Amino acid sequence: MNAAYRQLYIFQQLLSNHVVVKAQLATKFAVTPRVIQSDLSQIKTFIHEQQLFYELTYHRQLGGYRLDVSQDAISQQAILVLIKVLLASRSLNQKEIGQTIDSLLNLIPPLEQREIIPIIKNERFHYQPVTHGKPLLTLIWQFSQLIEHQTTVEILYRNQLGHVDQRTILPQAIIFSEYYFYVVAYSQTYHANRFFRLDRIQNYTPSTTQLTRSRGERFEDGELRQYIHYMQPGEKMTIQFEFRGIVEAALDRFPTAKIKARYPERHSVLIEADVFDKGAKMWLLSQGSLVTVIDPPKLANSVCKELYQTLKNYCPYSSFTDR
């Protein structure tokens, strides 16, 4: 057997997560240990030159050499977390979630793949995507390129009522929130950014119209994440509310939140946060009696009206008093 075959055999053993022992290889191929050491050196050089995510390392306790994943490679733990997040998001259809999971698994050695597969097996089998069923991976990439090249596009967009109309937009960012991917795009008509669910874009073509923005109209997606909830825009404001639930949940929901006061006798805290009012109101209403909006008064009044209407829906003939 020539040197090339011997080195390929050794490399294949290493890729299969085997520990290779120099003396055993020398016996197998009827060569001296020095020849095997030269083979290992050439494999190590090849790994370095090809910038592979491995390191050929001698392990004294194992008595041989093994391929270890280098620090630049994605870890088994990171792959598991990414797959878990994807499954929980429900954002991709059945075909694309399968392709994405398999692609992520292929980034790590087979042995590590086999450790992850049983962990995700049940969750993957019962995966239920959101109802639109539209493939999104290619569309996300295409709109990312439009954003990168600042391309104005004409889109056919189906709104929540099912009406389809044409819009001229300048895509600014792609954001994922509450099961859906959104395109944040600048509209010259409104001189503001609008949110379009990616799966509702029926078609798009580059536009001959070039939209321009002032410096004040430029979009900062990182900043938006601090203030927006449920992809509901509205008016940006500072709110204060008394909260009687799990404080950590409220602080995590509003990245800008901070505790302004504590009321041990009422088992509550006063929280202040900078938000967009519509999305914040949706969350505040979801907390029921655990929350009381203190400021601004117009938000407190809006919540009050919403609660009153909710009570009318459930108790149309009641005076809303305890019986």
C-alpha positions as CSV (number, residue, x, y, z in Angstrom):
1,M,0.0,0.0,0.0
2,N,1.3,3.4,-0.9
3,A,1.6,6.4,1.4
4,A,-1.4,8.2,0.0
5,Y,-3.7,5.2,0.8
6,R,-2.2,4.9,4.2
7,Q,-2.8,8.6,5.0
8,L,-6.3,8.5,3.7
9,Y,-7.1,5.5,5.9
10,I,-5.7,7.2,9.0
11,F,-7.6,10.4,8.2
12,Q,-10.9,8.4,7.7
13,Q,-10.3,6.7,11.1
14,L,-9.8,10.1,12.7
15,L,-12.9,11.6,11.1
16,S,-14.9,8.6,12.4
17,N,-13.9,9.6,15.9
18,H,-11.5,6.8,16.4
19,V,-8.3,7.1,18.4
20,V,-5.3,6.1,16.2
21,V,-2.4,4.4,17.9
22,K,1.0,4.8,16.2
23,A,2.3,1.3,17.1
24,Q,-0.9,-0.4,15.9
25,L,-0.8,1.5,12.6
26,A,2.8,0.6,12.1
27,T,2.0,-3.1,12.5
28,K,-1.0,-2.9,10.3
29,F,0.9,-1.4,7.4
30,A,4.2,-3.1,8.1
31,V,6.1,0.2,8.4
32,T,8.1,1.8,11.2
33,P,6.5,4.1,13.8
34,R,8.6,6.9,12.3
35,V,6.7,6.5,8.9
36,I,3.4,6.7,10.8
37,Q,4.6,9.8,12.6
38,S,5.4,11.4,9.2
39,D,1.8,10.5,8.0
40,L,0.3,12.1,11.1
41,S,2.4,15.3,10.5
42,Q,1.2,15.5,6.9
43,I,-2.4,15.1,8.0
44,K,-1.9,17.9,10.6
45,T,-0.4,20.1,7.9
46,F,-3.4,19.4,5.7
47,I,-5.9,20.3,8.4
48,H,-4.1,23.6,9.0
49,E,-3.8,24.6,5.3
50,Q,-7.4,23.7,4.6
51,Q,-8.5,25.6,7.7
52,L,-10.6,22.7,8.9
53,F,-12.4,22.9,12.3
54,Y,-10.2,20.2,13.8
55,E,-7.0,19.8,15.7
56,L,-5.0,16.6,15.7
57,T,-4.1,16.0,19.3
58,Y,-2.2,13.3,21.2
59,H,-4.1,12.1,24.3
60,R,-1.8,10.5,26.8
61,Q,-4.6,8.8,28.7
62,L,-6.0,7.3,25.5
63,G,-2.5,6.3,24.2
64,G,-3.1,7.7,20.8
65,Y,-4.1,10.6,18.5
66,R,-7.7,12.0,18.1
67,L,-9.3,14.7,16.1
68,D,-10.7,17.4,18.4
69,V,-13.0,20.1,17.4
70,S,-11.2,23.4,17.4
71,Q,-12.5,26.5,19.2
72,D,-13.4,28.1,15.9
73,A,-16.0,25.3,15.2
74,I,-19.6,25.4,16.4
75,S,-20.1,23.2,19.4
76,Q,-22.4,20.3,20.0
77,Q,-24.2,22.3,22.7
78,A,-24.7,25.3,20.4
79,I,-26.2,23.1,17.7
80,L,-28.6,21.6,20.2
81,V,-29.7,25.1,21.4
82,L,-30.2,26.4,17.8
83,I,-32.3,23.3,16.9
84,K,-34.4,23.8,20.1
85,V,-35.0,27.4,19.3
86,L,-36.0,26.7,15.7
87,L,-38.5,24.0,16.8
88,A,-40.0,26.3,19.4
89,S,-40.3,29.2,16.8
90,R,-42.7,27.1,14.5
91,S,-41.7,29.6,11.8
92,L,-40.5,27.2,9.0
93,N,-42.7,24.7,7.2
94,Q,-42.2,21.0,7.6
95,K,-39.8,20.6,4.6
96,E,-37.6,23.6,5.6
97,I,-37.4,22.8,9.3
98,G,-36.2,19.3,8.3
99,Q,-33.6,20.6,5.9
100,T,-32.3,23.2,8.4
101,I,-32.0,20.7,11.3
102,D,-30.1,18.2,9.0
103,S,-27.8,21.0,7.8
104,L,-27.0,22.0,11.4
105,L,-26.4,18.5,12.5
106,N,-23.9,18.0,9.6
107,L,-21.8,20.8,11.0
108,I,-20.6,18.4,13.8
109,P,-19.0,14.9,13.8
110,P,-21.3,11.9,13.4
111,L,-20.8,10.7,17.0
112,E,-22.0,14.1,18.3
113,Q,-24.9,14.0,15.8
114,R,-26.0,10.6,17.3
115,E,-26.0,12.1,20.8
116,I,-28.3,15.0,19.7
117,I,-30.8,13.0,17.6
118,P,-32.6,11.2,20.5
119,I,-32.9,14.5,22.4
120,I,-34.8,16.2,19.6
121,K,-36.6,13.1,18.2
122,N,-40.0,13.6,19.9
123,E,-40.1,17.3,19.5
124,R,-39.2,17.0,15.8
125,F,-41.8,14.3,15.2
126,H,-44.6,16.5,16.8
127,Y,-43.4,19.7,15.2
128,Q,-46.4,21.9,14.0
129,P,-45.5,24.9,11.9
130,V,-47.7,28.0,11.7
131,T,-50.6,27.8,9.3
132,H,-49.3,29.8,6.2
133,G,-47.0,26.9,5.2
134,K,-45.0,29.2,2.9
135,P,-41.3,28.4,2.2
136,L,-39.3,31.3,3.7
137,L,-35.5,30.4,3.6
138,T,-35.0,31.7,0.0
139,L,-37.2,34.7,0.5
140,I,-35.3,35.7,3.7
141,W,-32.0,35.5,1.8
142,Q,-33.4,37.4,-1.2
143,F,-34.7,40.3,1.0
144,S,-31.4,40.3,2.9
145,Q,-29.7,41.0,-0.3
146,L,-32.1,43.7,-1.2
147,I,-31.4,45.3,2.2
148,E,-27.7,45.0,1.7
149,H,-27.8,46.8,-1.7
150,Q,-30.5,49.3,-0.6
151,T,-32.8,48.3,-3.4
152,T,-36.3,49.8,-3.6
153,V,-38.9,47.2,-4.6
154,E,-42.6,46.9,-5.6
155,I,-44.4,44.3,-3.6
156,L,-47.8,42.7,-3.9
157,Y,-48.9,42.4,-0.3
158,R,-51.8,40.6,1.2
159,N,-53.0,42.2,4.4
160,Q,-54.6,40.5,7.4
161,L,-58.1,41.0,5.8
162,G,-56.9,39.2,2.7
163,H,-56.8,42.2,0.4
164,V,-53.9,42.4,-2.0
165,D,-52.4,45.7,-3.1
166,Q,-49.1,47.0,-4.5
167,R,-46.7,48.9,-2.3
168,T,-43.4,50.6,-3.0
169,I,-40.9,50.0,-0.2
170,L,-37.3,50.3,0.8
171,P,-36.5,47.1,2.9
172,Q,-34.5,48.0,6.0
173,A,-34.3,44.9,8.1
174,I,-35.7,41.4,8.7
175,I,-36.9,40.7,12.2
176,F,-38.4,37.6,13.8
177,S,-41.1,38.0,16.4
178,E,-43.9,35.8,17.8
179,Y,-43.8,33.0,15.2
180,Y,-43.4,35.2,12.1
181,F,-40.6,36.9,10.0
182,Y,-41.2,40.6,9.2
183,V,-39.7,43.0,6.7
184,V,-39.2,46.4,8.2
185,A,-39.4,48.8,5.2
186,Y,-39.4,52.5,4.7
187,S,-42.5,54.0,3.1
188,Q,-42.1,57.4,1.4
189,T,-45.9,57.8,1.5
190,Y,-45.9,57.8,5.3
191,H,-42.3,59.0,5.7
192,A,-42.0,56.2,8.3
193,N,-41.1,52.5,8.6
194,R,-43.9,49.9,8.2
195,F,-43.9,46.2,9.1
196,F,-44.7,43.5,6.5
197,R,-45.1,39.9,7.3
198,L,-42.7,38.1,5.0
199,D,-45.1,35.2,4.2
200,R,-47.8,37.7,3.1
201,I,-45.6,39.1,0.3
202,Q,-47.1,37.5,-2.8
203,N,-44.5,38.8,-5.3
204,Y,-41.8,41.5,-5.6
205,T,-39.8,43.2,-8.3
206,P,-37.1,45.9,-8.3
207,S,-38.6,49.4,-8.6
208,T,-37.6,52.2,-11.0
209,T,-38.5,54.6,-8.1
210,Q,-35.6,55.1,-5.7
211,L,-36.8,56.0,-2.2
212,T,-34.6,58.3,-0.1
213,R,-34.6,58.9,3.6
214,S,-33.5,61.8,5.8
215,R,-30.9,61.1,8.5
216,G,-33.7,61.2,11.1
217,E,-35.7,58.6,9.2
218,R,-32.9,56.0,9.1
219,F,-33.7,52.7,10.7
220,E,-31.8,51.1,13.6
221,D,-33.1,47.5,14.1
222,G,-31.1,47.0,17.3
223,E,-32.7,50.0,18.8
224,L,-36.2,49.0,17.7
225,R,-35.8,45.7,19.5
226,Q,-35.6,47.6,22.8
227,Y,-39.0,49.3,22.4
228,I,-41.3,47.2,20.2
229,H,-43.5,44.2,21.2
230,Y,-45.7,41.9,19.1
231,M,-44.5,43.9,16.0
232,Q,-47.0,46.7,16.9
233,P,-45.6,50.2,16.3
234,G,-47.6,53.1,17.7
235,E,-46.3,56.0,19.8
236,K,-43.0,55.8,21.6
237,M,-43.4,56.7,25.3
238,T,-42.2,56.2,28.8
239,I,-44.6,54.2,30.9
240,Q,-44.8,53.3,34.6
241,F,-46.9,50.4,36.0
242,E,-47.2,48.6,39.3
243,F,-46.6,44.9,38.9
244,R,-47.6,42.1,41.3
245,G,-46.4,39.1,39.3
246,I,-43.0,37.6,38.7
247,V,-40.7,40.7,38.4
248,E,-38.2,38.9,36.2
249,A,-40.9,38.2,33.6
250,A,-41.7,41.9,33.3
251,L,-38.1,43.0,33.1
252,D,-37.4,40.4,30.4
253,R,-40.4,41.5,28.4
254,F,-39.2,45.2,28.3
255,P,-35.4,45.4,27.7
256,T,-35.4,49.1,28.8
257,A,-37.3,48.4,32.1
258,K,-36.0,49.3,35.5
259,I,-37.5,49.1,39.0
260,K,-38.3,52.6,40.4
261,A,-39.8,51.5,43.7
262,R,-40.6,48.5,45.8
263,Y,-43.8,48.0,47.9
264,P,-43.2,45.1,50.2
265,E,-46.5,45.5,52.0
266,R,-48.3,45.1,48.6
267,H,-45.9,42.5,47.3
268,S,-45.3,44.7,44.2
269,V,-42.9,46.9,42.4
270,L,-43.1,50.0,40.3
271,I,-41.5,49.5,36.9
272,E,-40.6,52.2,34.3
273,A,-39.9,51.3,30.6
274,D,-39.5,53.0,27.2
275,V,-41.9,51.3,24.8
276,F,-44.2,51.7,21.8
277,D,-47.6,51.9,23.2
278,K,-49.6,49.4,21.1
279,G,-47.4,46.4,21.8
280,A,-46.9,47.3,25.4
281,K,-50.6,47.6,25.9
282,M,-51.2,44.1,24.5
283,W,-48.7,42.7,27.1
284,L,-50.1,44.7,30.0
285,L,-53.6,43.5,29.2
286,S,-52.4,39.9,29.2
287,Q,-51.3,40.3,32.8
288,G,-54.8,40.9,34.1
289,S,-55.0,41.9,37.8
290,L,-51.3,41.6,38.3
291,V,-50.7,45.0,36.7
292,T,-51.9,48.6,37.1
293,V,-50.8,51.2,34.7
294,I,-49.8,54.4,36.6
295,D,-48.4,56.7,33.8
296,P,-49.1,58.2,31.3
297,P,-52.8,58.7,32.1
298,K,-53.9,58.3,28.4
299,L,-52.4,54.8,28.4
300,A,-54.1,54.0,31.7
301,N,-57.4,55.2,30.2
302,S,-56.9,53.2,27.1
303,V,-56.3,50.0,29.1
304,C,-59.4,50.8,31.2
305,K,-61.6,51.1,28.1
306,E,-60.3,47.9,26.7
307,L,-61.0,46.1,30.0
308,Y,-64.5,47.5,30.1
309,Q,-65.2,46.3,26.6
310,T,-63.8,42.9,27.5
311,L,-66.1,42.7,30.5
312,K,-69.1,43.6,28.2
313,N,-68.1,40.7,25.9
314,Y,-68.2,38.2,28.7
315,C,-70.9,39.7,31.0
316,P,-73.3,41.7,28.7
317,Y,-76.0,41.8,31.3
318,S,-73.9,42.3,34.4
319,S,-73.2,45.5,36.3
320,F,-69.6,44.3,36.7
321,T,-69.9,44.1,40.5
322,D,-69.1,41.2,42.7
323,R,-72.2,39.0,43.4
